[in-house]
Amino acid sequence: MHARYVRKLHDVAPGGLGVEIEFRVRRFRCENAACPAVTFAEQIEGLTPHSRQTRVPRGVLTQIGL
């Protein structure tokens, strides 16, 4: 393990209030000298690497945009 960082996601609670979820994500260093990725972060299932929102608020924004 190389380091850690905090990742924040926005979601909507059942009551309609906004919620912020914090994840502590681990970063790893590749020991293989031939590897093009020097460091990489663990992935959270169901989220893209740059997600800022969960599916619910993203779906709401998509509907507004359409």
HELIX and SHEET records of a PDB file:
HELIX    1   1 ARG A   55  GLY A   65  1                                  11    
SHEET    1   A 3 ALA A   3  VAL A  12  0                                        
SHEET    2   A 3 GLY A  18  ARG A  29 -1                                        
SHEET    3   A 3 THR A  39  ALA A  41 -1                                        
END                                                                             
